[in-house]
Amino acid sequence: MTVYAYEFECNIERDSEYAILRHNYKGIICSFPCFPADWSDEQIYFALQFANKVYSEGVEYGSKMKADEIRKTLGL
């Protein structure tokens, strides 16, 4: 499964309004959209699991579409 971010690479930062999930991707700090500050860590990591699943399915779908387009172009 292709993963956008692993939980062990992430940390959660909170202020009075928001919780922000940040992760380090090859030295670049990336942020997920803000979550309500009252969400628990478990809820935020569950949202990350969902995002990873959807991201993985999108990558798989895109790969299949690309392969279909190549076959179509080659007349296969």
C-alpha positions as CSV (number, residue, x, y, z in Angstrom):
1,M,0.0,0.0,0.0
2,T,1.3,3.4,-0.9
3,V,1.2,5.7,2.2
4,Y,1.0,9.5,2.3
5,A,2.4,9.6,5.9
6,Y,3.3,7.1,8.6
7,E,2.0,7.7,12.1
8,F,5.5,7.3,13.6
9,E,6.8,10.2,11.3
10,C,4.1,12.6,12.5
11,N,3.5,14.8,15.5
12,I,0.4,16.8,16.5
13,E,0.6,20.4,17.4
14,R,-2.3,22.2,19.2
15,D,-3.3,25.7,19.8
16,S,-6.5,27.1,21.2
17,E,-8.5,26.4,18.0
18,Y,-6.7,23.7,15.9
19,A,-4.8,20.5,16.0
20,I,-2.3,20.2,13.1
21,L,-0.8,16.9,12.1
22,R,2.7,17.5,10.8
23,H,5.2,15.1,9.2
24,N,8.7,15.3,7.9
25,Y,8.9,14.3,4.2
26,K,12.5,14.2,3.0
27,G,13.4,17.2,5.1
28,I,10.2,19.2,4.2
29,I,7.6,19.7,6.9
30,C,4.2,18.9,5.5
31,S,0.9,19.6,7.3
32,F,-2.4,17.9,7.1
33,P,-5.5,20.1,7.2
34,C,-6.3,21.5,10.7
35,F,-8.5,19.4,13.0
36,P,-10.6,20.8,15.8
37,A,-8.4,21.2,18.9
38,D,-10.7,19.0,20.9
39,W,-10.1,16.0,18.7
40,S,-8.0,13.3,20.5
41,D,-4.8,12.0,19.2
42,E,-6.6,8.7,18.4
43,Q,-9.2,10.5,16.3
44,I,-6.5,12.4,14.4
45,Y,-4.5,9.3,13.7
46,F,-7.7,7.5,12.6
47,A,-8.2,10.3,10.1
48,L,-4.6,9.8,8.9
49,Q,-5.3,6.1,8.4
50,F,-8.3,7.0,6.3
51,A,-6.3,9.6,4.3
52,N,-3.6,6.9,3.7
53,K,-6.2,4.5,2.4
54,V,-7.8,7.0,0.1
55,Y,-4.3,8.2,-1.1
56,S,-3.3,4.6,-1.8
57,E,-6.5,3.9,-3.8
58,G,-5.9,7.0,-5.8
59,V,-2.4,6.0,-6.7
60,E,-3.6,2.6,-7.7
61,Y,-6.4,4.0,-9.8
62,G,-4.1,6.5,-11.5
63,S,-1.6,3.7,-12.3
64,K,-4.3,1.6,-13.9
65,M,-5.6,4.6,-15.9
66,K,-2.0,5.3,-17.1
67,A,-1.5,1.7,-18.2
68,D,-4.9,1.7,-20.0
69,E,-3.9,4.9,-21.8
70,I,-0.6,3.4,-22.9
71,R,-2.3,0.2,-24.1
72,K,-4.8,2.3,-26.0
73,T,-2.0,4.4,-27.6
74,L,-0.1,1.3,-28.7
75,G,-3.3,-0.3,-30.0
76,L,-3.1,-3.2,-27.7
